[in-house]
Amino acid sequence: MALSRRISGGRTLIVRGTFFLLACVGTGRAADVPPDQAAAIRRVDEAVLMRVNRIAGYTVTERYSVFHGDDGTHPVAEMTVKTTYRRETGKSYQILSQSGSALVRKLGLDPLLENERIINLPGNVEHSWIMSTNYDMTLKPGTQILDGHMCLVFEIHPRRKAPNLVTGTLWVDAKDYTIAKLDGVASKAPSVFASVTHMTRQYAYVEGFSMATHARAESSTFLYGRTVVTIDYTGYQIEVKP
């Protein structure tokens, strides 16, 4: 099925803030804008659970790029992996290619993949879903147009502090309440060496589901300065539960 575009979404220990945050989130399909905040939040929850319950698994190609300083053109390290997700087991990875600094890959990208694997294990992954069990949500007045789609906008605050939970802004499609974009900062630094990490994740419809298409995380440290990690997601193959 063709994509209906609705894009919303290193080095050593110091970049773990950037690497660790690029890891979570969810979505489904419905109708009109609800009249109040409680109804809107309920519809977001329903959309997240609809996606979770319908997707049995998927594969996707993920390209990771790491940039340092002001150079946003020439990555110091890259890695392309085939990611396989199964609801009953979580995520697994097959490295397709890698280049650049072996140190950045070993101490940055390899731990990132391991962190994502752990976060997406059954029993863990539900703690990262963007829904009211994990977040306090405040509906902002009015709507915003995002890449041609009418969206509701929420301020979100995690109910607990964790490196993979974000304080910031959430955009959801006003028609079906699927996630369109997430932007914010990690509610907790993953180590004393990492600064606050700012992240953005964009989404698009793929085979009827809202899936991540691009993610970006940025942090800076006293020793290593500014680090940016990007992830581009392509080639989704989604298996739907019968």
C-alpha positions as CSV (number, residue, x, y, z in Angstrom):
1,M,0.0,0.0,0.0
2,A,1.4,3.4,-0.9
3,L,2.6,5.8,1.8
4,S,0.1,8.5,2.6
5,R,2.7,11.0,3.8
6,R,2.0,12.3,7.3
7,I,5.5,13.0,8.6
8,S,5.0,14.4,11.9
9,G,9.2,11.6,13.4
10,G,28.4,9.6,20.0
11,R,31.2,8.7,21.1
12,T,31.8,7.2,24.5
13,L,29.7,7.4,27.6
14,I,29.1,11.0,26.9
15,V,26.8,10.4,24.0
16,R,24.7,7.8,25.7
17,G,22.0,10.5,26.3
18,T,21.6,11.0,22.5
19,F,21.8,7.3,21.7
20,F,19.6,6.0,24.5
21,L,16.6,8.3,23.8
22,L,16.0,7.2,20.2
23,A,14.0,4.2,21.3
24,C,10.0,4.0,21.7
25,V,6.2,4.8,20.9
26,G,2.8,3.7,19.3
27,T,-1.0,4.3,17.3
28,G,-5.0,3.1,15.1
29,R,-8.2,4.8,13.3
30,A,-11.5,6.6,14.2
31,A,-13.6,9.8,13.4
32,D,-14.3,13.4,14.7
33,V,-12.6,15.8,17.1
34,P,-14.0,15.1,20.6
35,P,-15.4,17.9,22.7
36,D,-13.1,17.8,25.7
37,Q,-9.7,16.9,26.9
38,A,-10.8,13.7,28.7
39,A,-12.4,12.4,25.5
40,A,-9.3,13.3,23.4
41,I,-6.9,11.5,25.8
42,R,-9.2,8.5,25.7
43,R,-9.1,8.4,21.9
44,V,-5.3,8.7,21.9
45,D,-5.1,5.7,24.3
46,E,-7.5,3.7,22.0
47,A,-5.4,4.5,18.9
48,V,-2.2,3.3,20.6
49,L,-3.8,0.1,21.8
50,M,-5.4,-0.5,18.4
51,R,-2.0,-0.4,16.8
52,V,-0.4,-2.6,19.4
53,N,-3.2,-5.2,19.2
54,R,-3.3,-5.3,15.4
55,I,0.4,-5.5,14.5
56,A,1.8,-9.0,15.0
57,G,5.3,-8.0,13.8
58,Y,7.2,-6.0,11.1
59,T,10.6,-5.6,9.5
60,V,12.2,-2.3,8.6
61,T,15.5,-1.0,7.5
62,E,17.0,1.5,9.9
63,R,19.9,3.8,9.0
64,Y,21.8,5.4,11.9
65,S,24.1,8.4,11.4
66,V,26.2,10.1,14.0
67,F,27.4,13.8,13.6
68,H,29.7,15.8,15.8
69,G,30.1,19.6,16.2
70,D,28.6,21.8,13.6
71,D,29.0,19.4,10.7
72,G,25.6,18.0,9.9
73,T,26.6,16.7,6.5
74,H,29.5,14.3,7.1
75,P,28.7,11.6,9.7
76,V,31.5,10.3,11.9
77,A,29.8,6.8,11.9
78,E,26.9,5.1,10.2
79,M,25.2,1.8,10.5
80,T,22.3,0.2,8.5
81,V,20.4,-2.6,10.1
82,K,17.4,-4.8,9.3
83,T,15.2,-4.7,12.4
84,T,12.6,-7.4,13.0
85,Y,9.9,-6.9,15.6
86,R,7.7,-9.7,16.9
87,R,5.1,-8.9,19.5
88,E,5.8,-12.0,21.5
89,T,9.6,-11.6,21.6
90,G,10.5,-7.9,20.9
91,K,13.2,-6.7,18.5
92,S,16.2,-8.3,16.9
93,Y,18.8,-6.8,14.5
94,Q,20.9,-7.8,11.5
95,I,23.7,-5.4,10.6
96,L,23.7,-4.8,6.9
97,S,26.5,-2.3,6.6
98,Q,28.6,0.0,8.8
99,S,31.2,2.7,8.3
100,G,33.2,5.4,10.0
101,S,34.6,5.4,13.5
102,A,34.7,1.9,15.0
103,L,34.9,3.5,18.5
104,V,31.6,5.4,18.0
105,R,29.9,2.3,16.6
106,K,31.1,0.2,19.5
107,L,30.4,2.6,22.3
108,G,27.5,4.4,20.8
109,L,25.5,2.6,18.2
110,D,25.9,-0.9,19.5
111,P,24.6,0.1,23.0
112,L,21.7,2.0,21.3
113,L,20.6,-1.2,19.6
114,E,20.9,-3.1,22.8
115,N,18.9,-0.5,24.7
116,E,16.1,-0.7,22.1
117,R,16.1,-4.4,22.3
118,I,15.6,-4.2,26.1
119,I,13.0,-1.5,25.9
120,N,11.0,-3.5,23.4
121,L,10.9,-6.7,25.4
122,P,7.4,-7.9,26.4
123,G,6.8,-6.5,29.9
124,N,9.0,-3.5,29.2
125,V,7.6,-2.0,26.0
126,E,4.2,-0.9,27.4
127,H,6.0,1.4,29.8
128,S,7.2,3.5,26.9
129,W,3.8,3.8,25.1
130,I,2.6,7.4,24.7
131,M,-0.7,7.1,26.5
132,S,-2.2,8.2,29.8
133,T,-0.9,5.3,31.8
134,N,2.6,6.7,31.3
135,Y,2.0,10.4,30.7
136,D,0.0,13.3,32.0
137,M,-1.5,15.0,28.9
138,T,-2.8,18.5,28.5
139,L,-4.8,19.3,25.3
140,K,-3.8,22.7,23.9
141,P,-6.6,25.0,22.4
142,G,-7.3,24.7,18.7
143,T,-5.6,22.7,16.1
144,Q,-2.5,22.9,13.9
145,I,-1.8,21.9,10.3
146,L,1.1,19.5,10.1
147,D,2.2,18.5,6.6
148,G,-1.3,19.0,5.4
149,H,-3.1,17.1,8.2
150,M,-5.2,18.7,10.9
151,C,-3.7,17.8,14.3
152,L,-4.5,18.2,17.9
153,V,-1.6,19.2,20.1
154,F,-0.8,18.0,23.7
155,E,1.7,18.9,26.3
156,I,3.0,15.7,27.8
157,H,4.8,15.0,31.0
158,P,6.0,11.5,32.1
159,R,4.5,10.1,35.2
160,R,8.0,8.9,36.2
161,K,11.5,9.9,35.1
162,A,13.2,7.7,32.7
163,P,15.8,8.2,29.8
164,N,13.3,6.9,27.2
165,L,10.3,9.1,28.4
166,V,9.9,12.5,26.9
167,T,8.7,15.9,28.3
168,G,7.5,17.9,25.5
169,T,4.8,18.2,22.7
170,L,2.7,15.5,21.0
171,W,0.8,16.0,17.7
172,V,-2.0,13.5,16.9
173,D,-4.1,13.3,13.8
174,A,-7.5,15.0,14.5
175,K,-9.4,12.3,12.5
176,D,-8.0,9.1,14.0
177,Y,-5.8,10.2,17.0
178,T,-2.7,8.4,15.6
179,I,0.6,9.9,16.5
180,A,2.0,12.4,13.9
181,K,5.0,13.9,15.7
182,L,6.8,13.9,19.0
183,D,9.2,16.6,20.2
184,G,10.8,17.1,23.6
185,V,13.6,16.3,26.0
186,A,14.4,13.1,28.0
187,S,12.9,13.3,31.4
188,K,16.1,11.8,32.9
189,A,19.7,11.7,31.7
190,P,20.9,8.1,31.3
191,S,24.3,8.8,32.9
192,V,26.1,11.6,34.8
193,F,28.2,12.2,31.7
194,A,25.2,13.0,29.4
195,S,23.5,16.4,29.1
196,V,19.8,16.9,28.4
197,T,18.9,15.2,25.2
198,H,16.4,16.8,22.8
199,M,14.6,14.5,20.4
200,T,12.1,14.7,17.5
201,R,10.3,11.7,15.9
202,Q,8.2,11.9,12.8
203,Y,5.6,9.5,11.5
204,A,3.8,8.5,8.3
205,Y,1.1,6.1,7.4
206,V,2.5,2.8,6.2
207,E,0.0,0.0,5.3
208,G,-2.6,1.7,7.3
209,F,-0.5,2.3,10.5
210,S,1.3,5.3,11.8
211,M,5.0,4.3,11.8
212,A,8.2,6.2,12.6
213,T,10.0,7.5,9.5
214,H,12.7,9.7,11.0
215,A,14.2,10.4,14.4
216,R,16.7,12.9,15.6
217,A,18.4,13.3,19.0
218,E,20.8,16.0,20.0
219,S,22.9,16.4,23.1
220,S,26.1,18.2,24.2
221,T,28.8,17.5,26.7
222,F,31.7,19.4,28.3
223,L,34.3,17.1,26.8
224,Y,32.9,16.3,23.4
225,G,30.5,19.1,22.5
226,R,27.5,18.7,20.3
227,T,26.4,15.3,19.1
228,V,23.5,14.5,16.8
229,V,22.1,11.0,16.0
230,T,19.6,10.5,13.2
231,I,17.6,7.4,12.3
232,D,15.8,6.9,8.9
233,Y,13.3,4.1,8.7
234,T,12.4,2.6,5.2
235,G,11.0,-0.5,3.7
236,Y,8.4,-1.5,6.3
237,Q,6.8,-4.9,5.9
238,I,4.0,-5.2,8.4
239,E,2.3,-8.4,9.5
240,V,-1.3,-7.9,10.8
241,K,-2.9,-10.2,13.3
242,P,-5.7,-12.2,11.6
